[in-house]
Amino acid sequence: MESIGVSKLRENMVQFLNKVRRGESITITSRGTEIAMLIPIKKKKESARDALKQLRKTAVVGDVVSPIDEEWKVLK
C-alpha cells in the first residue's frame, strides 16, 4: 500500500484516483501521521457474492418445507 502526504495528493489527485480506480489503496499522511485512506469501492453485486461465498462455507441447508412433529408455543 502506498503512503503519500496531503500536499503530494493535492498536486497529483487525478493520478492517485486512477490508481484507486485500478484497485490500489493509498494511505494519506499529514506531517508523518496517517489520517485517511483512499480505497476502491466494492460494487454491490460483488459484495453480495462475497457474502454468499462466505455463508456457503458454514451454512447447512435442510428440508425447510416439510412439516415437523414439534408443536410451537404461540406468544400472545
C-alpha positions, 0 to 999 in steps of 0.5 A: 500500500502506498503512503503519500502526504496531503500536499503530494495528493493535492498536486497529483489527485487525478493520478492517485484516483486512477490508481484507486480506480485500478484497485490500489489503496493509498494511505494519506499522511499529514506531517508523518501521521496517517489520517485517511485512506483512499480505497476502491469501492466494492460494487454491490453485486460483488459484495453480495457474492462475497457474502454468499461465498462466505455463508456457503462455507458454514451454512447447512441447508435442510428440508425447510418445507416439510412439516415437523412433529414439534408443536410451537408455543404461540406468544400472545 
